[in-house]
Amino acid sequence: MAQIANNSIVKVDGGYLTILAPTDTITVNHNLGVVPNFAAIWVDGTDYDIIPFGSCVECVYQHNQYTSTGTYNNIDNYKYMYQYKHATSGSLLSNMYSLVSSKLPSSSTFNFSRGTNDWAALDTNGNPLRYRWVVGYIPIDE
């Protein structure tokens, strides 16, 4: 069973952001200095009624091959679960997806992709949506 490596340093960075226009990817700059092995982004607040239909609401990423070597660049090992509002019913739905090679994280950036639903810039009242994001690295021994 995997466990946190002895004498290891867990690294975490995060913040808030708004976007200028609907997009399929939100790129954040982080200060970890290593490639993150987990990340999350979500619409700040709990009022999902103001999220436009067809928009992504949140994504949680996890690298599923933890090693102490920090070799996290295999896209087959980056999976994420995302929730979105259905385009016609507005129901919250979820799905799993893998990162594409052009969106792999680096030691300074993370790309939050959205599956097939865009990240919305504005809520249904025309106000900017605020997103909360976090990325991190947990050294794991196999």
N, C-alpha and C positions, 0 to 999 in steps of 0.2 A: 504494500500500500504506500502511496506517495505521502510524503510529509515535508513540512517546511525545513529547509536545510539548516543545520546547526550554524550558529553565529552569522546568520544571514540578515540582510537588510531588506525589508519590504519597502518598496517605493510606490508612492501614490501622488497623482497630480489631478487637478480638476478645476472647474470654473463654470461660469454662466456665459451664454452667448445668444445673440439674435442673428438671423440671416436676412439678407437683402431681398432675396427672391426664392421661390420654391426651387429645390434642387434635389438631385439624387444622392449627393454626397456632402457631408459636412466634414471639413478637415479642421482639426484642432492642433495647435502647437503645444507640446508638453515639455516638461523639464526633467524627465526621468533619466535620460542619458543611456537607457537601454530600451530594447523593444518590449512593449507591454505584452503581458500574457493574459490580461483581462481588461475589459472596458465596458462602459455603459453610457447611454445618453437617453434623456427623457424630457418630455415637455414639463417645464417647471409648473407646479401647482396641480391641483386635482380636478379641475373643472374641465373634463373631457368634452362637455357639451359645446365648447367654443372651438374645438379642433375641426377644421373642414373635413368633410367626407373625402375618402380616398387618400388621406395623409397618414404618414407614419407617426406613431405616438412615442415609441421607445424601442431601443435595441440593447441587448446585453450580449457582449462578445466574450468568448472563452477560448483559450488555446487548449486543446485536449491532449497534447503530448508534452507534458512537463518534464524538463530535464534540467540538470544543474549547469549544462553547457551553454544555455541561452540560445540554442538554435531554434528560433521560432519563425523561420521564413518559409515554411512549407504551407502553402495555402490550403491543402487538404485538412490541416489541423486547426484552422481558424473557422469556427462555426459561430453563428449568432442566432438568437431568437429575437424576432421583432414582432411588435403589435402595431396594428394599423386600423383605421376606421374604414369599413367597407364603403366603396364608392357610391352605392345607391341606398343601402339600409342604414349606414352609420354604425352598425354593430362593431364591437371590438373583436378583431380576429388576430390570430397569431400564426407564425410560420417559422421554419428554420431555413438557413441559407449559409453558403460558404462565401468567404471573401474571394474576389477575383484578383488575379496577379497584379494588376495595375493599382490595386487599393491596399496592398500589404502595408502594415505599420512599419515605422522606422524608430530609431532612437530619439527622434524629435517631433514626429507627427503621427496622428492616427486618423484614418478615414472612416467615418461612420456612414456606411452604405445603408440603403433602405429597402433592399429587396426590390419589389416592383412598385412601391408607393413612395412618392416624393416626400421630403421634409417640407412642411408648409412654412412660409415666412410670416403670414398674417393669420390671426384668428378670424372667426366668422363676423366679428364686429369691426374688422379692419385694423386691429391693433397688432403690433409685433408680438410674435410668440417668443417666449424666453425658454431656452433649453439649458439643462444642467448636464454636465458631462464629468466623467471620471475615467482615468486610465491608471493602470498599476502593473507592478511586477512583483511576483512572489517567487523567490528561488525555491525550487522543489527538488528534493532527492527522490529518486525512484526506489 
